Amino acid sequence: MEKFFTPIFLIAIVVITVSIQPNAGASADDLNMNSIKNTKDKKKRFFDFMRPIILEENAKVLTLRDKLLAAKKNNTNLSLVAKVAEQYSVTWNNDEKGWKKLLERVDAIALELALAQSANESAWGQSRFAREENNFFGQWCNTKGCGVIPTKRDRGSNHEVATFNSVNDSVRSYIKTINTGRAYVILRNIRRDNRDAGKKPDAIAQAGGLIRYSQRRTKYVKEIRAMIKINKDLMLGNNLNNTPQKIATTKLTAEKNI
C-alpha cells in the first residue's frame, strides 16, 4: 500500500508548489498544505501545484523541438541547432545520426512520470531539501558550495544537494538531466519508440528507464509505477485537452515524415 508523507531514502529529493503565473518562479513555500487534513486533498494540492510548472517547462522544450524540426526540414538556422546540440551534449554534423540523437534528447517528459517522481523524491513536498532549497527531484551537484551538504553524506563523498531559486528551476534541471544523462538512455529510447509508433507518452513504460535514478533501483521503479497507477486521475486533473502534453501527442504522426 502506498504510504503518504513517509520519508523514503532518496537519491533525489523533490518538493512542490501551487499554481503559478507564466514565467513566474514558484517557491516551495507556495505549496502550503499545513491546513489540509484529508490525504486525497493534500495529494490534489500537490499535483495541482506541480502540474502547471511541469507543463510550462515541457512547453519550452517542445517549442525548441519545433524549431529543430523546422531547421531539419528546411536545412536552415543551423547555428541554432549547433548551439542546442552542444547544450544537450550531442555531437552533431548535420547528419542523420546526429539529428536522431538530438531529437531523442530534446523532448518533453511524460507528465505523470514527473509528477510521480516529484512526489516521491520530495516526500510530497515535505522533505527538508524541498522546503528549504526548492529541490523537488533530489538533484545533486559536485562543485563545492553549489548546494548544501547532506547530514548523512558518506565519508569521502563530495556531492551536495543542489539549491534552486525556484521550483521552476528544479523542474527545468530535472528535465535536462533526464534528457541528457547517460543513465536514462533506456527512458529516452522508450519515449522515441512511443513517438515513432504514433502513441501518446507511456509513463509506466518510461519509468523502466529510471533504474539508475535511485540506489533502490528496481524497487524505485516499482514505487514510481505504483504511484502513477494509484494517482493517475488526480495527476491529470480535470481537463488537459489543450495542454502541452496533449499537443505533444497530436504531433507524433506528423513528425514521422520529417
C-alpha positions in Angstrom: 0.0 0.0 0.0 1.2 3.5 -0.8 2.4 5.4 2.2 1.7 9.1 2.3 4.2 11.6 3.7 6.5 8.8 4.8 10.2 9.8 4.3 11.9 7.4 2.0 15.6 7.0 1.2 16.2 9.3 -1.8 19.0 9.7 -4.3 16.9 12.6 -5.4 14.6 14.8 -3.4 11.5 16.6 -4.5 9.2 19.4 -3.5 6.2 21.1 -4.7 4.3 24.4 -5.1 1.0 26.0 -6.1 -0.5 27.4 -9.2 1.9 29.8 -11.0 1.7 32.6 -13.5 3.7 32.1 -16.7 7.3 32.8 -16.3 6.9 33.4 -12.5 9.2 31.4 -10.2 7.2 29.4 -7.7 8.6 28.7 -4.3 8.1 25.7 -2.1 6.5 28.0 0.4 3.6 28.5 -2.0 2.6 24.8 -1.6 1.4 25.4 2.0 -0.5 22.2 2.8 -0.4 22.6 6.6 -4.1 23.4 6.8 -5.2 20.5 4.7 -6.1 17.4 6.7 -7.6 15.0 4.1 -5.0 12.8 2.4 -6.7 13.0 -1.0 -7.0 16.7 -0.8 -3.3 17.0 0.1 -2.4 14.9 -3.0 -4.6 17.1 -5.2 -3.0 20.2 -3.8 0.4 18.8 -4.6 -0.4 17.8 -8.1 -2.3 21.0 -8.8 0.8 22.9 -7.7 3.3 20.9 -9.7 1.3 20.3 -12.9 1.4 23.8 -14.4 5.1 24.1 -13.6 6.0 20.9 -15.3 3.7 21.7 -18.3 5.3 25.1 -18.7 8.8 23.7 -18.7 7.8 20.9 -21.0 6.3 23.5 -23.4 9.6 25.3 -23.6 11.3 22.1 -24.6 8.6 21.3 -27.2 9.0 24.8 -28.7 12.7 24.3 -29.0 12.0 20.9 -30.6 9.7 22.5 -33.2 12.5 24.9 -34.1 14.9 22.0 -34.6 12.4 20.1 -36.7 11.8 23.2 -38.9 15.6 23.6 -39.2 16.0 20.0 -40.2 13.2 20.2 -42.8 14.4 23.4 -44.4 18.2 23.0 -43.7 18.2 26.4 -42.1 19.1 28.0 -38.8 21.9 25.5 -38.4 23.8 27.8 -36.0 20.9 27.4 -33.5 21.0 23.6 -34.0 24.7 23.5 -33.3 24.2 25.5 -30.1 21.4 23.3 -28.9 23.5 20.2 -29.7 26.3 21.5 -27.5 23.8 22.2 -24.7 22.4 18.7 -24.9 25.9 17.0 -25.2 25.3 15.8 -28.8 28.0 15.5 -31.5 26.1 17.0 -34.4 27.4 17.3 -38.0 24.1 17.8 -39.8 23.9 14.1 -40.5 21.1 11.7 -39.8 22.8 10.1 -36.8 23.3 13.5 -35.1 19.8 14.6 -35.8 18.4 11.3 -34.5 20.3 11.6 -31.2 19.4 15.3 -30.8 15.7 14.8 -31.3 15.8 11.9 -28.9 17.0 14.3 -26.2 15.1 17.5 -26.9 11.6 16.2 -25.9 9.1 16.6 -23.1 8.9 14.4 -20.0 5.7 12.4 -19.5 3.6 14.4 -17.1 2.6 11.5 -14.9 6.3 10.4 -14.6 7.5 13.9 -13.5 4.6 14.2 -11.0 5.2 10.8 -9.5 9.0 11.4 -9.1 8.5 14.9 -7.6 6.0 13.4 -5.1 8.3 10.5 -4.3 11.6 12.4 -4.1 10.2 15.4 -2.1 8.0 13.3 0.3 5.1 15.2 -1.2 6.8 18.5 -0.8 7.6 18.0 2.9 11.3 17.0 2.7 13.9 19.4 4.1 15.5 20.0 0.8 12.2 20.6 -0.9 11.1 23.1 1.7 14.4 24.9 2.1 16.1 24.5 -1.2 13.3 24.2 -3.8 14.8 20.9 -4.7 11.9 18.6 -5.7 13.8 15.9 -7.6 16.8 15.2 -5.3 19.3 16.7 -7.7 23.0 16.5 -6.6 25.9 18.8 -7.6 29.6 18.2 -7.2 31.1 21.7 -7.0 32.0 22.9 -3.5 29.4 25.4 -2.4 26.9 24.5 -5.2 24.3 23.5 -2.7 24.0 22.2 0.9 25.9 19.2 2.4 23.6 16.4 3.5 23.9 15.4 7.1 24.5 11.7 6.3 26.9 12.1 3.4 29.3 9.1 3.2 32.9 9.7 4.2 35.0 10.6 1.1 31.9 11.9 -0.9 31.9 15.4 -2.1 28.4 15.8 -3.5 26.0 18.4 -2.3 22.2 18.7 -2.6 21.6 21.3 -5.2 19.9 24.6 -4.3 17.4 26.3 -6.6 16.0 29.8 -6.7 12.5 28.4 -7.6 10.6 25.2 -8.1 10.6 26.0 -11.8 14.4 25.9 -11.8 14.3 22.5 -10.1 11.9 21.1 -12.7 14.0 22.6 -15.5 17.1 20.9 -14.2 15.3 17.6 -13.8 14.1 17.6 -17.4 17.6 18.4 -18.6 19.0 15.6 -16.5 16.6 13.0 -17.9 17.2 14.3 -21.4 21.0 14.3 -21.3 22.1 11.8 -18.6 23.8 8.6 -19.8 21.8 6.8 -17.1 18.5 7.5 -18.9 19.2 6.3 -22.4 16.6 3.5 -22.0 13.9 6.0 -21.0 14.7 8.2 -24.0 14.6 5.2 -26.3 11.2 4.2 -25.0 10.0 7.8 -25.5 11.3 7.8 -29.0 9.6 4.5 -29.8 6.3 5.9 -28.5 6.7 8.8 -30.9 7.7 6.6 -33.9 4.6 4.4 -33.3 2.3 7.5 -33.1 1.4 6.7 -29.5 1.0 9.1 -26.5 3.8 9.2 -23.9 3.7 6.0 -21.8 4.8 7.0 -18.3 4.5 3.4 -17.0 6.8 2.1 -19.7 9.2 5.0 -19.4 9.6 4.5 -15.7 11.5 1.4 -16.5 14.3 3.7 -17.7 14.7 5.1 -14.1 16.6 2.1 -12.9 19.6 4.2 -12.1 17.8 7.2 -10.7 17.9 5.8 -7.2 20.1 3.3 -5.4 16.9 1.4 -4.7 16.9 0.6 -8.5 14.0 -1.9 -9.3 12.2 -1.1 -6.0 12.3 2.6 -7.0 10.8 1.8 -10.5 8.0 -0.2 -8.9 7.3 2.7 -6.5 7.0 5.2 -9.3 4.8 2.9 -11.4 2.6 2.2 -8.4 2.2 6.0 -7.7 1.3 6.6 -11.3 -1.4 3.9 -11.3 -2.9 4.9 -7.9 -2.9 8.6 -8.5 -3.5 8.9 -12.3 -6.8 10.7 -12.1 -5.5 13.3 -9.6 -2.4 13.7 -11.7 -4.2 14.6 -14.9 -6.6 17.0 -13.3 -10.0 18.0 -14.8 -9.1 18.9 -18.4 -5.8 18.6 -20.2 -7.2 18.6 -23.7 -5.3 21.8 -24.7 -2.1 21.4 -22.6 1.4 20.9 -24.0 1.1 17.2 -23.0 -1.9 16.8 -25.3 -0.3 18.9 -28.0 2.9 16.8 -27.9 0.7 13.7 -28.6 -1.1 15.2 -31.6 2.2 16.0 -33.2 3.6 12.4 -33.2 2.3 11.3 -36.6 3.3 14.5 -38.4 6.9 14.2 -37.1 7.4 10.7 -38.6 7.5 12.2 -42.1 10.1 14.9 -41.2 
